[in-house]
Amino acid sequence: MDRRSPRRGSCWVDNGLGMPPEVARSGLRNLEQRATALNGALIVADEPDGGTRVTWRVPLD
């Protein structure tokens, strides 16, 4: 995805315990596949003080 192109996205953040590695990621896998199909990206990352940040972005063109 070209960072200069217009894009649309959503970001969700929680302040919980984060996402354990053994958690089923079927819903996240679905979001990732949809983003990839649209030349976008799904990023799942731990927050510094606990919790998880999920960011979904796709280009508008």
N, C-alpha and C positions, 0 to 999 in steps of 0.2 A: 504494500500500500504506500503510495507516494504521500508523504506528509504535507505536501503543498496542495493536494487536491481536497476539495470540500468533502467532509465526511460526517457521519452521524454516529452517535454512540450513546451508551448508557453505562453508568457505573453504580455498583452496589457495594456498600461497606457495612460491616458489622463489627462490634467490639467484643465478640465472644472469644472462644478458645482457639479459633482458627480451624482449619480443615485437616483432620488426621489423614495420613497417607492411605489408610485402608478403606476410606469412605467410598461408596459407590458413586462414580462420576457420570452416570448415564445421562442425566439432565445437562450437565456441563458439556459432555461430549456432543450432545445434540446442538447446543449453542455454538460450540466450536466449529462443527461441520457446516452450520448455516453461515457463519461468518466467513469461513474459508471459501465456500461456494460463491460468496459475493466479493471475493478478494479483500476480505477484512481479517480481523483477528479477535480472539478471546484471550484475555490475560487474567490468570488467577494468581494472586500473590498474598502472602502473609503481611499483616500490618505490623509495624514496629512494636506497638504496645499490646499486641494480641488481636485476634480477629482476622478477617479475610476481606480482600478487595477483589471484586470481579468487574472487569472492564470489557465491554463488547463494542467494537467499532467496525464500521463498513464505509467504503467510499460512496458518495452520492452519485457519481457518474458511472 
